[in-house]
Amino acid sequence: MGSGYRILSEDQVEHFLDRGFVVIRDCFTPEAAEEYTGTIWTRLGYDPDDRSTWAEPAIHLPVHREVDIKEFAPKAWDAVCDLVGGEDRIEQPYNWGDGFVVNLSKGSELPWSPPTAQSPEWHKDGDFFRHFLDSPEQGLLTLVLWSDVRHQGGATFVAADSVGPVARFLAEHPEGVLPDEFPYPDLVGQCSDFVEATGRTGDVYLLHPYILHAKAQNLLRLPRFITNPPVTLAEPMRFDRPDPSPVEQAVLRGLGVDRYEFTPAAPREEVVPERVLRQARMKAEEEARLAARSG
């Protein structure tokens, strides 16, 4: 493997191949984050200083604004290019929206449980398409930290060795798998390397699209804001090319082969998740609150 990477070191690429993720620190400043997170409390309709108004422990907000990461977080953009095999393999523009995943107090009434295969809600992202081994809809998964994320403060749990089990499952199902058809207890039951994805505002976790993850408890009850925008590929992944990207190499490692020819046995298919309808309603309510505040 040559070291023709824009920003990643050989060690970082090897970490991605071994453990399915790499962390890029300080991709944007807290001041840059504040420009997008400053309206969150108005959008929620909650008082940040009065926890009794925090009706929901965790909320996934809709998107109002987007930013092109080439401009906003060039370090993250360069790392994305390195992992998927170059800029020309990405559908552009690659934008981050302000559809924040807010964790205020999820599970705060229970004692702390570190991540294990028995943790609740393990899943693979992508509720909007039929999943194939080569799906372009999700070339990378990202966790963008718009606030500090501390231990026991609502981080994301990551099953760092889940690429192999998911790759093998998808290879066995060339007809594709709908979002609700994954046998998550079986898949995560094959994993033993679990990580709590903590960090500071401006840190970005780039994860293999097959990585299983779950929401962690927020015992600290400190507001945690992240987004998880997928990187869409211009074309499906290929596992038979002479220069597979690190994302493709990780799949080949998971399958235990050097080369793999894959052809979907069914058409690619979009799915409209219930989340989209729910967020459309939320967006109208948020726009009314934002207008009232500015008025």
N, C-alpha and C positions, 0 to 999 in steps of 0.2 A: 504494500500500500504506500503510494507516494505521499508526501506531506504537502500536497498542493491545496491546502485549506486556507481560506481567507483569514480565519481567526482562531479556529480550534487547534489545540495541540494534539499530538499523537495520543497523549495520555487521556485527554478528554474524549477523543473518538473511541479509544479502547474502553473507557468507562461506559460510554453509551452502548457499545456492543455487548459488554459484560452485564450491565445493570439496567439498560433500557432508558436511561435518562442522563442529561447533563445540565448543570445549573450555570447560567450566565449571570454574573453579579453586576449590579449597578448599571442597568441598561437605560434608566432614566432617573431623574432626580425626584425627591419628595415634592418639590415645588411644581414640577411638570405633572405629577400625579394629582396634586391638589386641584389643578385646573379642571380635571375630569371628575374627581370624587367630591368636589365642593358642594354639589347639589344633591348628593345621595339622600340626606335626611329630609329635604323637601320632597324629593321623589317618593320616599317611603311614607311620608306623613307622620314621622316619629320625631320626638324631641331627643336630641343626643344626650341631654343632661337629665332626662327623666326616663329611667328604664321601665317604668310602669306603662309607658306608651309603646314599648317594643312588642307589638302584638305577635309577630311571627319570629321564631328562633332563627330561621334561615329562609332567605328569599333569593330567587334568581330574577333580576330585573331585566326589562327589555332594553334594546339598543336605541339611543337617540342620536349619538354622534359617533363618527368613525375617524381614525387617524391612520395614515399610511406609515407602517413601521420603518420603512426605508429612511424616512425623515425623522420620525419620533424616537426610534430605538435602533440606530444603525448596527450596533454591536449584536443585538438579537437577530436582526435581518441577516447579517453575515453568517452567524452560526446556523440559522435555518438553511441557508444556501449550502453550507458545508455538509449538513446531514442528509439532505435530499438529493445531492448530486449536482447542484448548480442552479443559478437563477433561472435558466431557461426551462427548468422542470417544474416551476411554480406558476400557478395561475395568479396573475397580477391584476390590479394591486392587491397586496396582502395587507388587509386592514385589521386593526383592533378596534372593537366597539366598546361602548360604556355599559354593556349589559352585565353589570356587576353581579357576581355570586356573593351575596352578603351572608356572613355567619355571625350572628349576634350572641347566641347562647345555646346552640344545638347540644342537647345531651348534658346540659350543665347541672341537671338535677340528679345525675348518676355519678358514681365514682369513676375515676379515669380508667379507661381500658386501652392499653397500647395496641398497635395494629397486629392482628393475627388473621389467619384464614377464616376465623369465626366472626370477625368484625362484620357489622351489617353493611349492606348496600354496595358491595363490590360491583363494579360495572366497567364496561368498555364504552367510551364515548361514541357518539354517532347515532342519535335517535332519528335521523332524517334520511337514511338510505339502507338498502339491502347490502350486507357486508360480504365482500369476496376477499380472497387472499391478496389481491392486487388493487383493492379499491382506491381510486384517486381522491375521493371526497375528503380523506383524512390522511395526508402524507406525514403529518406530525401532529402531536397533541401538545398544547402549551398550557402552562400555568403562569399567568402574569400576576405578580404580587403588587397590588395598588396600595397596600398597607403593610406594616410590619406583621409577620405571622410567627407567633411564638409557640414554644412547646406547650401543649394543652390549650392552645388558643384558636382552635378551629382550622388547623392546617388540613391538607389533603394527605390521606394515607396512600402510599404507592406500593404495589406488589412488583418489586424490581425484577423478579425472575418470571414474569407472566408472558413474555413475548413467545417463548417456546410452546407452552400449552395452547395459547391462542392461535399461533401459526399452524400447529398440527391440526387443531380443530377445524380451522378454515380450509386447510388443504384437503381434509376429509369431506368437505361440503362444497364442491365446485358449483352447486346450484345456488349458493348464497345462503345467508342467514339473516333473518329479519332482526331488528334491534331487541325484540323481546324473546328471541329464541336461543340465546346463549345460556349454556348450563353453568352459571357463574359459581355455584358452590363446588362443582367438580373442577372447574378450571383453577380457581384460587386455592383449592385443596392440594394442587400440585406445586404450590409456591411456598417458599420459606424465607425469602429475603424481603422484609417489609420496612418501609421508610416513612417517616413523618416529614412532609415537605415544608419545613420552616424556612424563614428568610426575612430579608428586609425589603421595604418599599423599593421597587425598581429591579428586583431580582426576577429572572425568568427561568422557569424550568421547561426544558424541551424534552418531551417524552416520546418514545416510540408509540405509534398509533395503537399498537396492541396491548399497551400497558393497562392493566386493571388498576382502578383506584377507587377511593371511597372518601366521603366527608368524615372528618374527625370531629370529636366533641370540642366544644369551646367552653371549658371550665372557667377560664379567666373572665369570660363575658366582656372581652374587649372586641370592638367591632373589627371584623376581618373582611377585606374586600379583595377579591381576585376576579380575573376573567380567564376563560379557557377557549380562545378562538383556534379552530383547527387550521392547519395549512393545507390548502387544496392544491393538488398536483395538476399540471397541464394534461398529463396522460397517465393511464394506469401504471402501477409499478411493474418492473420486469425483473425476473430472477434468473434470466439466461443471458444477460448482456455481459460483455467482457469487463466492464467497469461498474459493478453494482455500487450504489450509494451506501453509506453506513446504514440507512433504514432498511434497504434491501438485504445487505449483508447480515443484519441481525435476524431477518426472517430465515435466511439460508442456514445460519447457525442453529436457529430453533428447530429447523427441519432436519438438521444433521447432514446436509448435502452442500456441494459446491455450486450446484447449478440446478435450476428447477423450471420446467416449462409449465405455465399455468394458463388455462383457457376457461373463462366462466362458462358454466353449463346452463345459464339462464340469463335473461336480460337484466341489465342494471336498472335499478328502480328507486325512485324517490319515495319517501314516507313523510307524511305531514304529522308531526307529533302533536299531542294535545297541548304541549308546552307553548307552541306557536300561537294557538288560539287564546290561551291564558295570558300570554305576554301582550297580545294585541289589546286585550281589555285593560291590562295594567298600564300600557303606554298612554292610552287616552286619559286615564285617571291621573297619571303623573304629569302629563302636559297641562291639565287643568290646575294642578297644584303649583307647577312652575310659573304658569301665567299669572296666577293669583299673587304669587310672591313678587314677581317683577312689576305687577300692576300696583 
